[in-house]
Amino acid sequence: MKAVNKWLPALAGLFLFSSLTAQKQLPPAGGTAKNFKLPQKKAKALPNGLRTVLVQYGDLPKATIQLIIKTGNVHEGPNEVWLADLTCQMIKQGTSSLDFKALSKKAAEMGGNLSLSAGPDQTYISGSVLSEYAPDFIRLIADVIMHPALPASELERLKSDLKRNLTVSKSRPQSLAAEKFYQAVYKDHPYGRYFPTEAMISSYTVEKVKGFYDKNFGAKRSVLYVAGKFDEAAVTTAAAAAFGKWKAGPDVQYPPVKIETATDTALLDRKSAPQTTIMVGLPALTPKDKDYLPQIITNSLLGGSFFSRITSNIRENKGYTYSPSSYIDNKMGASMWIEQADVTSEHTADALLEIQKEIARLQNEPPTKEEVAGIQNYEAGIFVLRNSSPAGIISQLNFLDRFGLPDSYLTNLVQNMYKVTPEKISEIAKKQFKPENMKVVMVGDKASVQKQLDAGTPKKAF
């Protein structure tokens, strides 16, 4: 024991030295992401206008299949809000030969399921199945979209679901803020019609659903994507046979957008609410603009990542909020930069002021190269992750098609991210983040927030 004990002080000193040394060492810098190599795609167009895009990707014996149709809420009339959503739910109930139960069973037997949803300007019908069933799933999708039964027996149930969703959504301050925000930005455009009324939903009939379907669905507006492992010849043959007789339908067309750029502030009352939901935004560059990518880096540095300046300020340093975030909201014909946060009620004006301060700081002083490098590595890494699955590849290809971008946008994206300089970021902030274009919506305790507004603090901000 004595022989062992005499070494203990020396061992203790060694462990202490090792511990101190480890504390001084920093983890190695992350590697620079490599350029993305777009998998070879094979695109064809059928005589009726439908396009197919096939991409062999990965080693798993599965294929992801998605039919994207260029229609959605944007094609609803003033009294038709959510009619696109109802139409999709009705289509999903079955075909002229398969009811909902049989349809679901058939998809399950292929190792997958069928999803169908409407977005602001696109409708999606998709699923992932075992590779051997890819041709069969294509035929199933074609049957669903070309021969929907639209059963009257399901209409009232689906309308009740929409009303329930409406009630739940309108009980959430985030949804109320979004409704007011998009109304202020897009006015009478379909993008500005966020919620229907219950009376509106009640007025929807099978005839209205059929009318929306006939007016907006067809081959010309559709692209069929297949990505993963599959028999290319069999899939090509199945797509041509299944969709070849679909009606051409309407051309791709979106109503022109005019964004309301004047500054505006709205305060919606939630009596005694401990938090205020704020939504701040202004017009942004669209994916077609040459500085769109620098804008992505600018957004990520400003508010779009966990280590962004706004997040560090009002979350980490001030403790006003738990999960603030900003993003670029792209729609056909218009884009918006939006910052959202749920802040403690008594610090509503303070949070707005700090957001303004961070915008002004970025305008007046370029960030350091080290800060920009960290954001570039983050965004490049996120981009790589988005391309790590067949569904991700389809999403990227759809982004190119949706906004009319060349393949080089993806293949050169990483290297172009790393070309964005601190000076360029400051320039983007000056050109795009103008206080006179800012919309501010607050949903919270009106008495508490109004007192802060009357004190004049937000005037310093917006």
N, C-alpha and C positions, 0 to 999 in steps of 0.2 A: 504493500500500500504506500509506503514512504516513497518508493521509486516512482510510482505513478503521480503522487501528489506534487512532487517537485516540478512536474511539467505543466501543472494546471495554470499557473500564472502566465507562462509563455504561450500556452494555447489560447488563453483568454485574450491576451494581447494580439495574437494573430487574428482571431475572429473579429476583434474590434477594428483592427486595421482593414480587414477585408470588407467589413460593413461600411466603414467610412469611404473606402475607395469606391464601392458599389454606388453609394449615394452621389458621388461626384460624377460618375459616368452617365452620359445621356444615351438613350437608345439610338441605334443607327438611323440615319435619315431614310425615309421611305424611298423606294425606287421610283424612277420616272416611268409612267405608263407608256406602253408602246402604241403606235398607231393601230387603229382597228382595220382589220382586213375583212371586208365585206364578203361573206360566202357567195359563191357563184349562184346567181339566180337565173331562172329561166322564165321569161314572161311571154305570154301569148294573149291574143285578143280573139274572142269568138265573133262571128258575123253579127250577132245582136248587140255587141258592144261590151259584154262582160269581159274582164281581164283576169287572167290567172298568173300568179307569181309563185314559183316553186323554188324552195331552197333546201338542199340537203345539209343537215346540221346535227352534229353530235353522234353518239354511239348507242344511246338507249333505243330500244325497239318501240318507239312511240312517235306519233306525228301529231302536231298541233294544226288544226284547220280553222280558219276564220274567214267568214264572209263579211266584208265591211261595205255598207251601203251609205252613200253620201246623202243622207237625210236624217232628220231628227227634230228636236224642238224648234229649231230655226224655221221650219216650214209650217209651224202651227199659226193659225189665225188669231186675232185678238181674243176671241171667245173659245179658243181650242187649247188652252194651256194644259199640258200633260196628256193631250190626245195621242201624241207619239208614244208615250209610255204605255197607255192603255192599249194601243194597237199592238205593240210588242207582246204584251201579256196575253192578248187574245190570240195572236199568231202561235204562241207557245202552247196553247191548249190542244193542239193537234192538227192533223191534216184531213183531207177528204177520205183517207183510207186508214189513218192511225189516230186513235184518241190519245189524250195526254198520258194515260197509264201505259199504253202500248208503245208510245213514242219514247217515254222514259226508259222502259224496259229494253227496248232495242238499242238505245245508246249505252245502257249499262252493260249489255252483252258484248259490246265492243271494247269494254274496259274504260269507258269515259262517261261524260254526261253532256247535256246540251244546255248552253246558256244563251240568253237573248235579252238585249237591253238597248235602250235608246239614250243617246247623249245629246248635247246641244246641237251638233251638226253632223253626227254619224250614228249609224245603227250597227250593232255588232251581234253576230250569231256565230258561236264558236264552241270548240271542245277539243280535248286531247284523247286520242285512242291508241290502242296497240297498232303497230305499223301495218299489220296484215289487213286491218279493217279500214284503213284510210279511204280506199275507193268507196266502201259501203257508207262511211260517214259523210262523204261528199254527196252521195245520192240522198242520204237522209236530210241533210241541210237543204238541198235543192227541193225536196218534197215539202219541207216545212215552209220555205219562203215562197214557193211557187203555187202551192195548193193549200193555203190555210183554210181551215174549216170555219173559223171565227164564230164559234157556237154561241147563239143567243142565250143559252141556258147558263153560261158562265159570266155574262156581262155584269149583272148586279153584284155578284160576289167580288169581282175584280174592281168594280167602282167603289165598293165598300172598303176594299183594301187601300185604294188611293185616298179615300177620305180619312182613313185611319192614319196613313202616312202623313197626310197634310196636317192633321191635328198634332201629331208628334213633332213634326218639323217646326211648326209655328210656336211650339212651346220652348224651343231652343233659341237662346239669344244669338248664337252664331248664324242660324238660319234667318232670323229677323234682320240681322245686320246685312247679310248677303242680299236679301230681297231689296232692302232700301238702297244698298250700294249699287246694284245693277240697274235699278230703276233710275237712279241719278245719272249713271254713266250712259245707258243706252236708250233711255226714254221710251218711245213707242216701238222700237225695234223688238223683234221676238226675244233677243237676248235680255231685254229689260223686263220681260214678263216671267217672273221667277216662280210665283205660286198661282194656282187657279183658286177659284172660290168653290165652296161645296155645291152651290147651285150650278156652276159651270160643269162640274163633274157629273151631277145628276142629269144634265141635259144630253150627255153623250149616249148615242144609240148605236146599234150594230151598223146602221146605214152610214153614220158619221165615221165609224171605224173603217168600214169598207171604202168610203170616199177618200180618207186619208191614205189608205194603202194603195188604192188605184192611182192616186194623183202623184205619189212620191216614190213608190218602189218599182224597180225595174233593172234590167241588165246594164244599161248605160251608166248607171250610178254605182255599179258594184265591182268589187275586186275580191277574188278568192285567193287567199294566201294558204300555202301548205309548207310547213317547216318541220324538220326532224328527219327521221329515217323512214323511207317509204319507197315503194316501187314506182319509179317515175312514169314509166309507160302506162301502168295501170291507172295511176292517178290522173294523168293527162286524158286518157280515154274516158274515164268516169266523169270528169269535169265537163268535157265536150258533150257527152251524151246526156248528162243530167241537166245541164243549164242551157243547152243549145236551143231549146224551144221556149225559153222564158221570154216574155214580152220585152221589147227594147225599153219601153218606158220613157220617162222624161230625161232630158239632158241634165248634166250637173249644173246647178244654178243656185246661188245664194243671194238673198236680199242684201243690197249694199248697206254698209255700216257707217254711221257717223257718230263718233264719240263726243259727248258733251264735255268740253274741256274746262269750263269755268269752275273756279274753286267753289266748294259747297260744303256745309257742315250740317249734319242732322243728329238729333238726340232723341232716342226712343226710350220711353219710361218703363223701367222694371222696378217698381217700388220696393225699397229696402234690400235691393240686390247687393250682396257683398262685393261683387265684381262688376266691372264694366267691360263689355265686349267691344273692342274697337276694330275698325276696318278702315285702313288708309290706302289710297291708291291713286294712280295717275296713268295716262297713256304711255305705252311702251313700244319699243321697236318690235316689228313682227319678224318671224323666221326668214322672210324674204329680204330683210334689210341687211346690208353688209356688216353692220356693227352689232348684229344680234348676238353673236357668240361673246364678244367683249361684254355685252350687257348681262349675259348669263353669269360671267365671272364677277361682274360688279354686284349683281344681286346676291350671289353666294357670299361675298365678302361683307355686304351691308346687312343682310338679314336672312339669307336663305340657307344657312348652315348653322350647326350647333355652336360653332366658334365664331360666328359672325359678330360684327360690331354692335348691332342693335340688341342681339340676344345677350351678349356679354354685358352690355350696359344695363338694360332694364330687367334682366333676369338674374345674372350673377352678381353684379355690383349693387344694384338698387333693390332687388327683391320685389319689384312691382308685379311680376308675372312669372308663371311657371314655364309656359311653352309658346313663346312668340315665334313667328316664322314669316318669311316673305317668299313670294314666288311670282313667276311670269304666267299669267293666265292667257293662253292663246286660243282665240276663236277665229273663225274664217272672216278675214277682213279687218281684224282688230286684235290688239293685245293690250293687256293692262299689267302694271306692276302693283302688287298688293301686299301689304303687311297686315297681319292679324295677330291679336293678342287679347287674352282675358286678364285684365289688370285689376288690382285692388281698387275699390271704388274711390277712396280718398286720394289716390295717386293717378287718377285718370289724366288730368291736365299735365302732370309731371311726366307721365309716360309719353304723351304726345310731344312735349317739348324735347325730351331726350331723343326721340326718333328724328325730329327736325335737326337737332344738334349733330347727330351722326351723319345725316345727309349733307349738312353744311360743311362738316369737317372733311368729308370725302371730296367735296367740291373744291375746297380751298387748299387741301394738302394731300398730295398723292400718297398712297400707302407705301410701306417699305417693300423692298423686293422679297424679303423673307415672308412677310404676311401674304403677299400675292402668291408666292411659290406654294405655301401651304394650301391655299384655296385651289390653285391649279391642280395640285396632287389629289385633293379631295374630289373635285369635279371629274377629273380624268378617271379616278377609281370608280366613281359612281357610274360613269359611262361604260366602263368595262363590265361592271356587274349587270347593267341593263342588257348587255349583249350575250349573257351567259346561258340563255335558254331559248328554245324555239319561239316561245311567246314573246320574249324580248326582241328577237330578230324581227318578228312580224311587226311589233310596235314601232321599231325604228324605220322599217320599210314603209309603213303606213304614214309615218311623219313626213318622209320624203314626198310621198305621193300627195298627201293632203295639202302640203304647202308648195308643191311644184319645185322641189329642190333636186339637184343632181346627186348621183351616188358619191361624188367626191366630197360632199358635205360630211358624210360619215367617215369616209376613209381618211380625210385630212383633219378631222375634228380635234383629235388629241394634240397634234403638232400645232394647230392653230390656237388651241387653248394656251399652250405654253408661249405663244408669241405675244399674248396680251401683256402690255406693260403697265406699270403703276400710273404713268401719265395718261394712258388711254382710259383707264378706269376712272380717273378724276375727270377726264373730258366727258365721258358718258354721264357721270353724275351731274355735271354742269348742264349738259344739253337736254337730258331727259327728266331729271328730278326737279321740276320747277314748282315752287309753292303755289303759283297762280293756277296750276292745273290740278291741284290736289283735291280729292274728295275724302271727307272724313265722316264716318258713321259711328255713333256710339250708342250702345244699348245698355242701360244701367239705371241706377237710382237718379231720377231727374233732378230732384232737389239738391242732392249732394254734388252732382256733376255741374249743374247750372251755377251753383255757388262758386265753383272753381272757374267756370267760364266768365262769370261776371267780374271775377277778380282780375281778369285780363291775361292770365298766363298763356292760354292757348293762342291769343293774338300774336304772341311772340313766335309761336310755332307756325300756325297756318292762317 
